[in-house]
Amino acid sequence: MVSFICAVGFAFIHFSSKYMQFANRVPRSRFLSLSAGVAVSYVFVHLLPQLNDYQQIVTEKLQQSSWRHIENHIYIIALLGLVLFYAMERLVKISRKSKYLKNPEEADSGVFWIHMGSFFIYNAVIGYLLIREEYKSSFGMLFYFLALGVHFITNDWSLRRDHKEAYDKYGRLILSAAPILGWLIGALTELNEFVLSVLQAFIAGGVILNVLKEELPEEQKSSLSSFLTGVVGYTFLLLLI
């Protein structure tokens, strides 16, 4: 039940992104810098150490295959996730420079649907992991929701910046449905540990890229104090569980 509430919470964040006016200010809202700090802490204190556990699962599964000679499979998958989402970002930026666009502030419509498709899968997998990932307690799931919830707010801000009206009209609705659909798939089916590990690694790569690309650029004019508060505060919470 808690997992479904979290999935609905993710959907609500995307649906209400149109009304989050604080996210459009420059310099950036302190809340966005705080959320980036939380997400960075989640990546380095929780996700990356967890990848080591997934690597052990993958290594055992591939012992009898031709892939056994390759090391660090799970980290390569995470890297592929990062590269894929980076490619999506570059595609958006390049499309916005096209001289054929009616509105140069928005990406091409075809690129928009590719972008939404990649984030739909991204969000659906996160919804699936809500019900299929093993958490030590309900607090562990709530902390997962907190980290990815604020991460979604930052993502929504970025997607609205790139796609403007198209995101408000279609994108936020598509992404609102994704975590609930992922949760429903998780409730009806169960993937083995190997597939689950691959999905987690892929999402880890995407989270790392999406976090760093929004916080590091100088033009974002983010708040260092808010960012550090998010990092320290969320790290402390993770160490408690």
ChimeraX attribute file (.defattr): number of C-alpha atoms within 10 A of each C-alpha:
attribute: neighborCount
match mode: 1-to-1
recipient: residues
	/A:1	7
	/A:2	12
	/A:3	19
	/A:4	17
	/A:5	13
	/A:6	23
	/A:7	29
	/A:8	17
	/A:9	18
	/A:10	27
	/A:11	24
	/A:12	17
	/A:13	19
	/A:14	25
	/A:15	19
	/A:16	15
	/A:17	21
	/A:18	18
	/A:19	9
	/A:20	12
	/A:21	10
	/A:22	13
	/A:23	22
	/A:24	13
	/A:25	9
	/A:26	11
	/A:27	12
	/A:28	17
	/A:29	18
	/A:30	17
	/A:31	19
	/A:32	24
	/A:33	27
	/A:34	24
	/A:35	28
	/A:36	29
	/A:37	30
	/A:38	28
	/A:39	30
	/A:40	26
	/A:41	22
	/A:42	24
	/A:43	19
	/A:44	14
	/A:45	17
	/A:46	15
	/A:47	19
	/A:48	17
	/A:49	11
	/A:50	16
	/A:51	20
	/A:52	15
	/A:53	12
	/A:54	21
	/A:55	20
	/A:56	15
	/A:57	18
	/A:58	21
	/A:59	20
	/A:60	11
	/A:61	14
	/A:62	15
	/A:63	11
	/A:64	9
	/A:65	9
	/A:66	8
	/A:67	12
	/A:68	14
	/A:69	11
	/A:70	10
	/A:71	11
	/A:72	14
	/A:73	20
	/A:74	24
	/A:75	20
	/A:76	15
	/A:77	20
	/A:78	24
	/A:79	19
	/A:80	17
	/A:81	24
	/A:82	21
	/A:83	15
	/A:84	17
	/A:85	21
	/A:86	17
	/A:87	12
	/A:88	18
	/A:89	19
	/A:90	12
	/A:91	17
	/A:92	22
	/A:93	17
	/A:94	13
	/A:95	21
	/A:96	20
	/A:97	14
	/A:98	13
	/A:99	9
	/A:100	10
	/A:101	14
	/A:102	10
	/A:103	11
	/A:104	13
	/A:105	15
	/A:106	22
	/A:107	25
	/A:108	23
	/A:109	13
	/A:110	11
	/A:111	19
	/A:112	22
	/A:113	15
	/A:114	14
	/A:115	20
	/A:116	20
	/A:117	15
	/A:118	13
	/A:119	21
	/A:120	21
	/A:121	16
	/A:122	22
	/A:123	27
	/A:124	24
	/A:125	23
	/A:126	26
	/A:127	28
	/A:128	26
	/A:129	19
	/A:130	27
	/A:131	23
	/A:132	20
	/A:133	15
	/A:134	10
	/A:135	13
	/A:136	9
	/A:137	9
	/A:138	11
	/A:139	14
	/A:140	16
	/A:141	19
	/A:142	17
	/A:143	16
	/A:144	19
	/A:145	20
	/A:146	20
	/A:147	22
	/A:148	21
	/A:149	24
	/A:150	22
	/A:151	22
	/A:152	24
	/A:153	22
	/A:154	23
	/A:155	20
	/A:156	25
	/A:157	21
	/A:158	17
	/A:159	22
	/A:160	20
	/A:161	16
	/A:162	20
	/A:163	21
	/A:164	17
	/A:165	13
	/A:166	17
	/A:167	23
	/A:168	19
	/A:169	11
	/A:170	13
	/A:171	25
	/A:172	23
	/A:173	16
	/A:174	19
	/A:175	27
	/A:176	24
	/A:177	21
	/A:178	25
	/A:179	30
	/A:180	25
	/A:181	18
	/A:182	23
	/A:183	25
	/A:184	17
	/A:185	17
	/A:186	20
	/A:187	14
	/A:188	7
	/A:189	10
	/A:190	13
	/A:191	10
	/A:192	8
	/A:193	15
	/A:194	17
	/A:195	14
	/A:196	20
	/A:197	23
	/A:198	21
	/A:199	20
	/A:200	23
	/A:201	29
	/A:202	23
	/A:203	24
	/A:204	23
	/A:205	25
	/A:206	22
	/A:207	25
	/A:208	22
	/A:209	19
	/A:210	22
	/A:211	21
	/A:212	14
	/A:213	12
	/A:214	19
	/A:215	23
	/A:216	12
	/A:217	10
	/A:218	8
	/A:219	11
	/A:220	15
	/A:221	14
	/A:222	23
	/A:223	18
	/A:224	14
	/A:225	13
	/A:226	19
	/A:227	23
	/A:228	18
	/A:229	17
	/A:230	24
	/A:231	23
	/A:232	13
	/A:233	15
	/A:234	24
	/A:235	19
	/A:236	13
	/A:237	12
	/A:238	16
	/A:239	9
	/A:240	9
	/A:241	10
